[in-house]
Structures are given as structure tokens and as C-alpha cells.
């Protein structure tokens, strides 16, 4: 049977493993090359450059969020169409997704480049960090179209069950970026700009790979000229589903900005650099969970579209159990090796102290984050995006932002770190309540 047919017939355990493992490997490699980037910048350029990358991270997160807005929204709808046997409709979604990605890139990149210095200052760049941040971000913005296309369309590769090719896309970008970073920083002496150029070049190559796959590869879906003109209904459907992950990324960016300003007040540039380390370690630990989430999405979407609810239940329960186990192991690793993790990036004793405290406190509720991610992704996969939006808004805006302002008044710098686990707990409770109701409904329909 082909990749798409397997989504409805292959046993759930092996199927989830086959769909998730390439995504997990790809996400881990992706996170590792971000971490390696920071290590090269921190060791080869210095603490201020590491802080600059942290300052620029919210802007990069928004760019990735725009790719997720289109890519994940289109992937969810394409999975449902494939499950219903509508391959032509899924191809129209692919074509509209590519057009929409290109149209979104032009105004966002242009505006960001026009007001780059003011934007970076608003993101929290101090006068010492600003020159590094400008050098890095200008190049990243110039090549953002490649990030949009490669990331956005890769979800549609995964939506048709071809997780292996989706993995290759991520491996190409990650491995090339990891190879180019030390070359540009330590051999060519391009400084922080070298790291940015490595990212842009690797994303360009990944974009060529993705487009070649849809045009000439073994894809179930073909990129056809007739499907490129935007269709109002498809754009609305993509936007409705994609709004949840986009708002999550937007919320993450806003939270990082607020974190940066608060950290600057309570700990200076070293605290911002420490937050950059904490954030990258958290990303690394969550990549297997996001891989499981991406792996289960086409299974849930396809079988929900085919009204095979018993398979949906099996898939989501197995995904939640796997994600929770991964997070428990991740937290144990952090608690036993936090100082060594920070020392990888820089040997400054004060940075090691601040970063170690941040890792242990900020990641304290890591085991329940896996459950929350899988639960929110489930509602997105079945087309109920409003639930995902509410769950993520609760964590990012309703809980986390007020906590970041309030807790440091009593706990100082540790209050900033404490805001994370408190917000995680509240969000997980709400997600669990609604997910339990949904699973009971599915169980009744599947009988």
C-alpha cells in the first residue's frame, strides 16, 4: 500500500513510529543546529553576540510562525481531503499554500527591513548588543522567503504520509547549516553575519529540494500551475486552521520580548544570554514531542476524515503517553547536568550560575508540556482550531505575561523563571479538561 493508504490501514503503533521517527530525528537535528549556531556564536564571537541572537529570536519566531500559519493549516486540511479521497482538492491546497507563502513574505520582510533598528530596540537590544543584532537580522530577513517555503511546504509532504522525505528536508538544511557555521565564523572570520549566511544558504537548498519533490518526485500531490491562483474558500480554510499555531508563535515572540526587557532590568545582558541558552535547551528537549505531534497529525486527520474514530483514539492515546515519557526523561537530564549544558555555550561563571538556575526552574513542569502540546495539536488536526487558539492564548497571554511582570517583584530574577512552570500547569489543566470530553465523545461515536 502507498503512504496515504497506510494512514487508514496500518496498525497504529508501527504507523505512529514510522510517521514520528523521521519527524523526531529531523526536529532534533533542527534544534541541534540552532544550538550549535549559538555555541559557535557564543564561543567564536562572544556573550554580546549570543545576546544578539536571543534578541533576534522573536523576529525569527514570527517568520517561522507565518510559515506555520500556511503550512500547518494547509497540511491539516490536505490530510482531511486525502482521507475523504479528494486528491485533486488536496493539490489545490498545495498550490494555494505556495502562493500564499510568497504573498505573505513580501510585506512582512519589507517592513521589517525598513524599520530594522527601531524594531530591534523595541525587542530589547541594548546599545552594546544592537550592532550585532542588526548584522545578524538583516541577512536573515533577506533570505526569509526560503524559510517560508521550505518550512511551510514540508508539512504538506508529511500530510500525505511521506515522513521520510520530510525528514530529508530538515536534514539537508540542518547539516548544511552546521557545516557552514564554523567555516564562516572561524575560517572566513565573518563574525555573527557568518552564522546568518549559513542559515540563509541552507534554507535556500532545502527550498530547492522541496519544490523539486512536488514537481518531479514521488509525491502523491503534484504542484500544478492551475492550482496556484488563490481560491477564497481555501485561503479562509487554511487561515482558520493555521491561526492557532501562528498565534502560538506570535505569543511566544511577545513573551520573549517581555522576558528580554524584564531580564535586562533584573540581570542585564548576561541574563538575556542565559535565557537564550534556556530557550534552546527547552527547544531541544521538546523536539521529540513536536516530532510525535507531527507524526500523529496525518493519522488523526486522515482517520477523522474517514470517520474511523477508533483509530483516532488509539493514535492520540499512544502519542500522549510517548510525549509524556520523553519529557520526564528530558527533565531528569536537565536536573543532573544543568551546569555542563550552560558551559557548552560560554565559560563565564556568572552566566553559568544564572543559566543553571533558569534551566532548573523554568523547565520544572516539563513532563506536562508534552501532554499539552499533543492535546492542542489534536484539535488542530481535526479542524477545531479555535480550541488550540484558546489553549495557547491561555498560556502565552492570560497567564505567562502577567506572571513575568508580577513574580519578579517578590522573587527577583528567579520570579521570571518561575512564571514558565506556573503557566504550563494552568494551560495543561484546561487542555486536559476539554480533551477528555472530546475523547469520550469519540469513544461513543466509535462504538
Secondary structure, 3 states (H helix, E strand, C coil): CCHHHHHHHCCHHHHHHHHHHHHHHHHHHHHHHHHHHHHHHHHHCCHHHHHHHHHHHHHHHHHHHHHHHHHHHHHHHHHHHHHCCCHHHHHHHHHHHHHHHHHHHHHHHHHHHHCHHHHHHHCCCCHHHHHHHHHHHHHHHHCHHHHHHHHHHHHHHHHCCCHHHHHHHHHHHHHHHHHHHHHHHHHCCCCHHHHHHHHHHHHHHHHHHHHHHHHHCCCCCCCCHHHCCCCHHHHHHHHHHHHHHHHHHHHHHHHHHHHHHHHHHHHHHHHHHHHHHHHHHHHHHHHHHHHHHHHHHHHHHHHHHCCCHHHHHHHHHHHHHHHHHHHHHHHHHHHHHHHHHHHCCCCCHHHHHHHHHHHHHHCCCHHHHHHHHHHHHHHHHCCCHHHHHHHHHHHHHHHHHHHHHHCHHHHCHHHHHHHHHHHHHHHHHHHHHHHHHHHHHHHHHHC
